[in-house]
Amino acid sequence: MIYEERISSATRKAFTDKVQAIANKYGFRADWLMIVMYFETGGKFNTGHHGNGAWGLIGFRSTVAVELGTSTAALAKMTQVQQLDYVDKYLRKWNAGAKVKDLTDLYMIVFSPAFAGKPDTFVLYRSGSAGYTANYKAFDPTGRGFFTVGDVGKVIARFAGNVPTGNLPIWLVLAMFSAATLALKNFV
């Protein structure tokens, strides 16, 4: 799993097993959740405060923590494995299983859930808004005065390495199935 070496060897298996279970539950790649958590924590996978009012693996805000039945102080004291329960609760709250079709959708649920599933050209924030001011350095480095879903997706995709960032096209799935069937017939 991408970035698993960033997790302590003592808890790595429990952590990656839980990440995989969450991904399976909502129907997306486990690597995508690892990429989102890597980005949100600056590569540290820390459960505490990491600036800009964000806490933990996916940058929980205090109001969100309360909605999930906890607090940012409690989240900060949790282990990475324990905090994944709240990542799961958050994804369930925002109906991730129905909304996540690619890495960008998953990140949008974490960044600003109302924008999940919007087209790449959809403008998220413009200069002068709080959302722009808090995020323009990451998502509008050229200073256009706005950023889109696609701009955010491109930034997040940079952390994916060789991990596919979207669902496989149906023609590719069918081709892979046909090739596997043919190989099995030749094997037997």
N, C-alpha and C positions, 0 to 999 in steps of 0.2 A: 504494500500500500504506500502511496506517495507520502513522503515526510514522516513515515513511522519512526525513523531513526531519531526524530526530535522528541519522542516520548521515552521516558525512563524505561530501561530494560526490565525493571522490576514490575512495571504495570503495563508494558507495551501490549502484551497479548490480550489482557482484559480490555484495554482501551480500543484496540483495533477490532476485536470481536464485537464490541458494543457499537462502534462506528458502522461496521458491516451490517449489524442487525437493524440499526436505524435506517441505513440506506435501503436495505431490502424491504423494510416496512413501507417506505414511501416510493420505492421504485426508481431510485437513481443510483449512480455510481458512488461507492464509498469514497473513492478518491476525490470526488467533488466536495464532499463534506470536509475532508482533510484540507483541501485547497482553501476553502472558505475560512476554516479555523486558523490555518497558517497565516492568511492575509490579515484577518481580524486581530490576531495577537502579535503581529510583526515577527512571525516565525517561531515564537516561544511557547505556544500552547499553554500560556499561563491562565490561571483561573481568577486572578486578581484584577486590580484596576490597571488599565493601560491607556489612559488619557481620553480626553474629549468626552467624558461622561460615560465611557464604555467599560464594561467589566466582563471578564471571562472569555470563554472559548469563542463565542459569536458576538461579543460586544453588547451584552445585555445592558439596557438602560434601567434606571431605578424603577420607573413606572412599569416597564415590562416585567421586571422581577416580581413586583407586587402582584401583577395580573397572573403570574404563574405560581403564586403562593409562597414566595420566598422574598429575599431582599438581596441587594448587592453585597452587603456585609456577609450574609450567609453563603452566597455564591463564592465569594473570595476565599472562604475557609474550606471549601470543598476540594476534594481531589479532582483530577481531570476525569476520572471514570465516573465519579458521583455527579459531576456537573453535566455529563452527557445526558442524564435523565431530564434535565431542564432544557437542553438542546432539543431533545425528543418532544417534550411538552410544547415548546415554542413552534416546532415544525408542524405538530398536530393542530395547534391553534390556528395557524395560517394555511392549513389544508395543503401541505406540501405535496402530498401524493397526487393531487389533481392539478397542481400548478407547475411542478418542476419538470421541464422537458429538456433542459440543458444546464450547464454550469452557471450561465448568466441568470436564469430563473432562480436557481437555488440562492445565489448571492443576493438577488433582488429581494427575496423573502427576508433575508437577514438585514440587508441595508435599509429597505423601505418596502414592506410587503405589498402596498397598494400598487407598486409598479411591476410586480411579477407578471410575466406573460405579455408585457407591452412590447411593441415592435422596437427594433434597434434604433429607429429614428425618433422615438418618443423622447422629448426633452424632459429631463428630470428636474433640474434646477437651473435658474438663471441668476446672473450677477445681481447682488442686492438681497437675495433670499438667504435665510439662515442655513438652509441645506447646501447652497452653493458655497457660502463662506466657510463652512465646516469641512468641505470636501474638494474644493476646486484644485488644490495642490496635487491631489492624486488623480482626479478625473478630467481636469481641464488645464493641463500644464502649458498649453500654447496660448492661453488667455483669450479664447473666443468669447467668453462671457456666458457660457452655458455648457452643460454636458448632457449626453443622452444615455439611454440604456446601452446602446452599442459601445459608447466610450467606456462605460463601466465594464462591460463584458470583455473588451480588449485588454483592459488593465488586469482583470482577474485571470484571463486566459494566459497571460505571461507567466503565471505561477503554476501552470498545468504541466509544463514539460512535455512529455510524450503522451500524457493522458488525453484521450478524446474528450472534447468539451461539449459535445452534443450527442443526441441519440443517433444510433446507426440508421441510415436510410433503409427502408424496407427492401429495396432491391439488393442491398448488400447483405442483409439478414438472409434473404432467400438464396442468394448465391452461396453464402457460407453453409447454409443448410444443405443445399444440393451437393456441394463439394464434400461435405462430411458424409452424406448418404452414399455417394459414389465411392469414397474411400473405404467406408464400412463394408460395402458390397464386395469390393476388391480384396478386402482383408479376410472375409469369411470364406 
